[in-house]
Amino acid sequence: MKEKINNLDNKILKEITLDKSIFGVEVKEDIINRMVRYQLAKKRSGNHKTKGISEISGTTKKPFKQKGTGSARQGSKRSPQMRGGAVIFGPQVRSHEHKLPKKIKKLALKMVLSKKLKDGKLKILNELKISKPKTSLFRNKLSGLKIESALFIDNAELDQNFFLASKNVPKIDVLPLMGLNVYDILKRDYLILSESAAVSIQERLSR
């Protein structure tokens, strides 16, 4: 599979060969959905909490006598039916993370890469570098590429000028290669890879 490599001024420089087993995989929505659910579950803080009866402060004395009041009998002010009482089977602090096989994670990543390429939403640039950390300069480059929403992936080290210039631009994310993930790819309209990142992705996913 051949794909064009452009520069930030949107001029075609050369071509790169993409591995069909990574960028030409059949897309299955259920696999991608499982991976997104896995990622979102890991992101949940799980710090929701209600108090059980042992955690409610208050006397253990019977609120009023058993008979003769005309009210239902009560044994404690801390009971769940009382104002300020406990919550039975309420949420507790816990992790929402669940397991997902490594093969599914890898396959889901291949599928979203294939989907972006198939939809014409994948671009490969020779490098992600600009001369100054200026937001206006970065916006001009985006206008030339005709992009409003994108995830930029560079190799291990990001160009600091490029990263700083992009920070104030909405719907733009810049991540190193190790941060490549299914959810962030789907969140943005375009996926923009540097040439070195594209090569590294193929090496990583072909193992």
Secondary structure, DSSP 4 states (H G I P E B T S, - for coil): -EEEEE-TT--EEEEEEPPHHHHSPPP-HHHHHHHHHHHHHHH---------GGG--S--S-SS-SSSSSS---S-TTSTTSTT---TT---S--------HHHHHHHHHHHHHHHHHTT-EEEES----SS--HHHHHHHHHHHT-SSEEEEESSS--HHHHHHHTTSTTEEEEEGGG--HHHHHHSSEEEEEHHHHHHHHHHHT-
